Amino acid sequence: MRPPGRPGVPGPPGPAVEVIDLVKRYGDLEAVRAVSFDVAPGETFGFLGPNGAGKSTTISMLCTLVRPSGGIARVAGFDVVSGRSEVRRRIGLVFQDTTLDDYLTAEENLRFHAELYGVPRGSVPGRLADVLKMVGLWERRDSIVRTFSGGMKRRLEIARGLLHSPRVLFLDEPTVGLDPQTRSHIWGYIEELRRREAITIFLTTHYMDEAEHCDRIAIIDQGQIVAIDTPEALKASVGRDRVSLQTADDESAAAALKEHFGLDATRSEGGLTVYVAGGESFVPRLFAELQVPISSVSIARPTLDDVFMTYTGRTIRDAEASQSERNAAAPWIRASRRR
């Protein structure tokens, strides 16, 4: 048995992650607003939200990289403020941006990590082989990392995060910037490591299809959790079909939908969207009674996109566009405050 405090030693019993009214402020900006949730051991838990919603800030607090402004957070049973060292021994972290040393080989990167985490030297060769084989990089262990593709680097970072046998693996946007095929392969590796390692996985994403892999999802927007449940339960909570339509005059059509059908239409770059019970029976009425010419219409069952729109009033793409506009305006806002 390893002595207490060595990597891979489980913490006290209870949730793998426990968060109570967690807050993070940067001056006047409240990036995370009193969020509360817990993650069970062995669960794959996802934070779904647009860029700038507070996902990475929350992970940074849970991984002891950023000190909370308020609230309580425990990982593997240890407080992220008073038990920082214990938390760090028991977590793995894959950052959104690569942190590998490009001038070292894959094996050298992992051996350096093992040294930092105090992995017993006698167990390093076997553990290194295990994780590299799991992510399909064993044959490239002697290759310089700068020769790797983006997907290979991401796989190597996942292997590095697993090397010291963490109890909780944090993945911050694990497939951002990767092509769809590589993203699919990365998820294959994540599912395999969960099966083989009996590990808790906490990930952030703004990809709806990735969120479907999670046991439970917390939808976060503007620093607040607006919904939390399994993907299926969240979709069932919407309970209505999505009807998307394009018209000759979307503004007039939106007003007519409100007046004649009592429906609030959401406008986006693709036209108008409304939610109704029984979309197939609604569409004939739509063509018969809407006084604005319709150029196209489609019906879809609820998806996580619909869940996000239902709980936030906008699509995740619109939310990201709004955040980009706020980021662009921030220097001017700060300058005006100084004047």
C-alpha positions as CSV (number, residue, x, y, z in Angstrom):
1,M,0.0,0.0,0.0
2,R,1.2,3.5,-0.8
3,P,1.7,5.9,2.0
4,P,-0.9,8.6,2.6
5,G,-0.6,11.5,0.2
6,R,1.0,9.6,-2.7
7,P,-0.6,10.0,-6.1
8,G,-3.5,7.7,-6.8
9,V,-4.6,7.4,-3.1
10,P,-8.4,8.0,-2.9
11,G,-9.7,10.8,-0.7
12,P,-12.4,10.5,2.0
13,P,-15.7,8.9,0.9
14,G,-18.4,11.1,-0.6
15,P,-18.8,13.0,-3.9
16,A,-15.9,13.2,-6.2
17,V,-16.6,16.9,-6.6
18,E,-18.8,19.0,-4.3
19,V,-19.5,22.6,-4.9
20,I,-21.7,24.9,-2.7
21,D,-22.4,28.6,-3.7
22,L,-19.0,29.0,-5.5
23,V,-18.2,32.5,-6.5
24,K,-15.4,34.2,-8.5
25,R,-15.2,37.9,-8.9
26,Y,-12.7,40.0,-11.0
27,G,-13.3,43.5,-9.8
28,D,-16.8,44.4,-10.8
29,L,-17.2,41.3,-13.0
30,E,-18.8,38.3,-11.3
31,A,-17.5,35.5,-13.6
32,V,-19.1,32.6,-11.5
33,R,-22.2,33.3,-9.6
34,A,-23.0,31.1,-6.6
35,V,-23.0,27.8,-8.5
36,S,-23.8,24.6,-6.6
37,F,-23.6,20.9,-7.8
38,D,-21.9,17.6,-7.0
39,V,-20.3,14.9,-9.1
40,A,-20.5,11.2,-8.1
41,P,-17.5,9.0,-8.2
42,G,-17.1,7.3,-11.6
43,E,-19.5,9.8,-13.3
44,T,-18.8,11.7,-16.5
45,F,-20.1,15.2,-15.8
46,G,-20.2,18.0,-18.3
47,F,-20.3,21.8,-18.1
48,L,-22.1,22.9,-21.3
49,G,-22.1,26.6,-22.2
50,P,-20.8,29.2,-24.6
51,N,-17.3,30.7,-24.4
52,G,-17.2,33.2,-21.6
53,A,-20.0,31.5,-19.6
54,G,-17.7,30.6,-16.6
55,K,-16.8,27.1,-17.4
56,S,-13.0,27.4,-17.4
57,T,-13.1,29.7,-14.4
58,T,-15.0,27.1,-12.5
59,I,-12.5,24.4,-13.5
60,S,-9.6,26.6,-12.5
61,M,-11.0,27.0,-9.0
62,L,-11.7,23.3,-8.7
63,C,-8.1,22.5,-9.8
64,T,-6.7,25.1,-7.3
65,L,-5.3,27.3,-10.0
66,V,-7.6,30.2,-9.1
67,R,-8.7,31.1,-5.5
68,P,-12.5,31.4,-5.1
69,S,-14.0,34.7,-4.0
70,G,-16.7,32.8,-2.0
71,G,-18.4,29.5,-1.4
72,I,-17.1,26.0,-0.8
73,A,-15.6,23.5,-3.2
74,R,-14.2,20.0,-2.4
75,V,-12.5,17.6,-4.8
76,A,-11.9,14.0,-3.8
77,G,-13.0,15.1,-0.3
78,F,-10.5,17.9,0.1
79,D,-11.2,21.6,0.2
80,V,-9.7,23.4,-2.8
81,V,-8.3,26.3,-0.6
82,S,-7.2,24.6,2.7
83,G,-6.3,21.3,1.1
84,R,-4.7,22.4,-2.2
85,S,-1.9,19.9,-2.1
86,E,-4.2,17.0,-1.4
87,V,-6.5,18.0,-4.3
88,R,-3.6,18.4,-6.7
89,R,-2.3,14.9,-5.9
90,R,-5.7,13.4,-6.8
91,I,-6.5,15.2,-10.1
92,G,-5.4,15.2,-13.6
93,L,-5.9,18.2,-15.9
94,V,-6.0,18.6,-19.6
95,F,-5.9,22.3,-20.5
96,Q,-7.7,23.9,-23.4
97,D,-4.4,25.0,-24.8
98,T,-1.5,22.6,-25.2
99,T,1.2,22.7,-22.4
100,L,3.5,20.0,-23.8
101,D,7.2,20.6,-24.4
102,D,7.5,20.4,-28.2
103,Y,11.2,19.7,-28.0
104,L,10.9,16.6,-26.0
105,T,9.7,13.2,-27.1
106,A,6.3,11.9,-26.0
107,E,8.0,9.6,-23.4
108,E,10.2,12.4,-22.1
109,N,7.1,14.6,-21.5
110,L,5.5,11.8,-19.6
111,R,8.6,11.0,-17.5
112,F,9.0,14.6,-16.6
113,H,5.3,14.6,-15.4
114,A,5.9,11.4,-13.4
115,E,8.8,13.1,-11.6
116,L,6.8,16.1,-10.8
117,Y,4.0,14.0,-9.3
118,G,6.3,11.7,-7.4
119,V,5.2,8.5,-9.2
120,P,7.4,5.7,-7.8
121,R,10.2,5.1,-10.3
122,G,9.7,1.4,-10.4
123,S,6.1,1.8,-11.6
124,V,6.8,4.4,-14.2
125,P,7.7,2.1,-17.2
126,G,4.6,0.0,-16.8
127,R,2.3,2.9,-16.2
128,L,3.8,4.9,-19.1
129,A,3.2,1.9,-21.5
130,D,-0.4,1.5,-20.3
131,V,-1.4,5.1,-20.9
132,L,0.4,5.5,-24.2
133,K,-1.1,2.3,-25.6
134,M,-4.5,3.4,-24.4
135,V,-4.3,6.6,-26.5
136,G,-2.7,4.8,-29.5
137,L,0.7,6.5,-29.2
138,W,3.0,3.7,-27.9
139,E,4.7,3.4,-31.3
140,R,5.4,7.1,-31.3
141,R,6.8,7.3,-27.8
142,D,10.3,8.2,-29.1
143,S,9.0,10.9,-31.5
144,I,9.6,14.6,-30.9
145,V,6.2,16.2,-29.9
146,R,6.6,19.1,-32.4
147,T,6.1,16.5,-35.2
148,F,2.7,15.5,-33.8
149,S,-0.7,16.6,-35.2
150,G,-3.1,18.5,-33.0
151,G,-5.1,15.4,-32.3
152,M,-2.0,13.4,-31.4
153,K,-0.9,16.2,-29.0
154,R,-4.4,16.2,-27.4
155,R,-4.2,12.4,-26.9
156,L,-0.7,12.7,-25.4
157,E,-2.0,15.3,-22.9
158,I,-4.8,13.0,-21.9
159,A,-2.2,10.2,-21.4
160,R,-0.1,12.6,-19.3
161,G,-3.2,13.6,-17.2
162,L,-3.7,9.9,-16.4
163,L,-0.1,8.9,-15.7
164,H,-0.3,9.5,-11.9
165,S,-3.6,7.6,-11.5
166,P,-5.8,10.6,-10.6
167,R,-9.3,10.0,-9.1
168,V,-10.8,13.0,-11.1
169,L,-9.7,14.0,-14.6
170,F,-10.6,17.5,-15.7
171,L,-10.8,18.1,-19.4
172,D,-11.2,21.8,-20.4
173,E,-12.7,21.9,-23.9
174,P,-10.8,18.6,-24.8
175,T,-11.5,18.7,-28.6
176,V,-11.5,22.4,-29.3
177,G,-9.9,23.3,-32.7
178,L,-9.9,19.7,-33.9
179,D,-11.6,18.4,-37.0
180,P,-14.8,16.2,-36.6
181,Q,-13.1,12.9,-37.3
182,T,-10.3,13.6,-34.7
183,R,-12.9,14.8,-32.2
184,S,-14.7,11.4,-32.6
185,H,-11.5,9.5,-32.1
186,I,-10.6,11.5,-28.9
187,W,-14.0,10.6,-27.5
188,G,-13.3,7.0,-28.2
189,Y,-10.2,7.2,-26.1
190,I,-12.0,9.1,-23.3
191,E,-14.7,6.3,-23.2
192,E,-12.0,3.7,-23.1
193,L,-10.1,5.3,-20.3
194,R,-13.3,5.7,-18.3
195,R,-14.0,2.0,-18.7
196,R,-10.4,0.9,-17.8
197,E,-9.5,3.4,-15.2
198,A,-12.7,3.7,-13.1
199,I,-12.2,7.4,-13.1
200,T,-14.4,10.4,-12.6
201,I,-14.4,12.8,-15.6
202,F,-15.3,16.5,-15.4
203,L,-15.3,18.2,-18.8
204,T,-16.3,21.5,-20.2
205,T,-17.6,21.9,-23.8
206,H,-19.6,24.1,-26.0
207,Y,-20.2,21.3,-28.5
208,M,-23.7,19.8,-28.1
209,D,-22.7,16.4,-29.5
210,E,-20.0,16.1,-26.9
211,A,-22.4,16.8,-24.1
212,E,-24.4,13.7,-25.2
213,H,-21.5,11.5,-23.9
214,C,-22.0,12.8,-20.3
215,D,-24.0,11.0,-17.6
216,R,-25.2,14.5,-16.5
217,I,-24.9,18.0,-17.8
218,A,-24.9,21.4,-16.1
219,I,-25.9,24.1,-18.5
220,I,-24.0,27.3,-17.5
221,D,-24.7,30.8,-18.9
222,Q,-23.3,34.1,-17.7
223,G,-21.8,32.5,-14.7
224,Q,-24.9,30.7,-13.5
225,I,-26.1,27.1,-13.7
226,V,-29.6,27.3,-15.3
227,A,-30.3,23.6,-15.5
228,I,-28.7,20.3,-14.5
229,D,-29.8,16.7,-15.3
230,T,-29.1,13.8,-17.7
231,P,-29.1,14.7,-21.4
232,E,-32.3,12.7,-21.9
233,A,-34.1,14.3,-19.0
234,L,-33.1,17.8,-20.1
235,K,-34.5,17.1,-23.6
236,A,-37.6,15.7,-22.2
237,S,-38.1,18.8,-20.1
238,V,-38.5,20.8,-23.3
239,G,-41.3,18.5,-24.2
240,R,-42.1,20.2,-27.5
241,D,-41.1,20.0,-31.1
242,R,-39.0,22.7,-32.7
243,V,-40.5,24.3,-35.8
244,S,-38.0,26.4,-37.9
245,L,-39.3,28.5,-40.7
246,Q,-38.1,31.1,-43.2
247,T,-40.4,33.7,-44.4
248,A,-40.5,36.7,-46.7
249,D,-40.7,39.0,-43.7
250,D,-39.5,37.5,-40.4
251,E,-40.4,40.6,-38.3
252,S,-44.0,40.5,-39.5
253,A,-44.1,36.7,-39.2
254,A,-42.9,36.9,-35.6
255,A,-45.7,39.4,-34.7
256,A,-48.3,37.2,-36.5
257,L,-47.2,34.1,-34.6
258,K,-47.6,35.9,-31.4
259,E,-51.0,37.4,-32.3
260,H,-52.7,34.4,-33.9
261,F,-51.0,31.4,-32.2
262,G,-49.7,32.9,-28.9
263,L,-46.2,31.7,-29.8
264,D,-43.0,33.6,-29.0
265,A,-40.6,33.2,-31.9
266,T,-36.9,33.2,-31.5
267,R,-35.0,35.0,-34.3
268,S,-31.6,33.7,-35.5
269,E,-29.6,33.8,-38.6
270,G,-31.6,30.8,-40.0
271,G,-35.0,32.5,-39.6
272,L,-37.6,32.0,-36.9
273,T,-38.0,29.2,-34.4
274,V,-41.0,28.3,-32.3
275,Y,-41.8,25.3,-30.0
276,V,-45.1,23.5,-30.1
277,A,-46.7,20.3,-28.9
278,G,-47.3,18.2,-32.0
279,G,-45.3,19.9,-34.7
280,E,-46.7,17.8,-37.5
281,S,-50.3,18.9,-36.9
282,F,-49.2,22.5,-36.3
283,V,-47.5,23.0,-39.7
284,P,-50.7,22.7,-41.9
285,R,-52.4,25.4,-39.6
286,L,-49.3,27.5,-40.0
287,F,-49.5,27.5,-43.8
288,A,-53.2,28.1,-43.7
289,E,-53.4,30.9,-41.2
290,L,-50.1,32.8,-41.3
291,Q,-50.5,35.8,-43.5
292,V,-46.8,36.0,-44.4
293,P,-45.4,33.9,-47.2
294,I,-43.4,30.9,-46.0
295,S,-40.4,29.8,-48.0
296,S,-39.4,26.8,-45.9
297,V,-40.3,25.0,-42.7
298,S,-38.8,22.0,-40.8
299,I,-39.7,20.1,-37.7
300,A,-37.3,18.5,-35.2
301,R,-37.5,16.7,-31.9
302,P,-35.9,18.4,-28.9
303,T,-32.1,18.5,-28.9
304,L,-29.6,20.0,-26.4
305,D,-29.6,23.1,-28.6
306,D,-33.3,23.4,-27.8
307,V,-32.7,22.9,-24.2
308,F,-30.1,25.7,-24.1
309,M,-32.5,28.0,-26.0
310,T,-35.4,27.1,-23.7
311,Y,-33.4,27.9,-20.5
312,T,-31.5,30.9,-21.7
313,G,-33.7,32.4,-24.5
314,R,-30.9,32.2,-27.1
315,T,-28.8,29.7,-29.0
316,I,-25.3,28.8,-27.9
317,R,-23.9,30.4,-31.0
318,D,-25.8,33.7,-30.3
319,A,-24.5,33.6,-26.7
320,E,-20.9,33.3,-28.0
321,A,-21.5,36.1,-30.4
322,S,-22.8,38.3,-27.6
323,Q,-19.8,37.4,-25.4
324,S,-17.4,38.3,-28.3
325,E,-19.1,41.7,-28.6
326,R,-18.7,42.3,-24.8
327,N,-15.0,41.3,-25.0
328,A,-14.5,43.7,-27.9
329,A,-16.2,46.5,-26.0
330,A,-14.4,45.8,-22.7
331,P,-11.3,48.1,-23.4
332,W,-13.7,51.0,-24.3
333,I,-15.7,50.3,-21.2
334,R,-12.6,50.3,-19.0
335,A,-11.3,53.4,-20.6
336,S,-14.6,55.3,-20.0
337,R,-14.6,54.2,-16.4
338,R,-11.1,55.7,-15.9
339,R,-12.2,59.0,-17.4
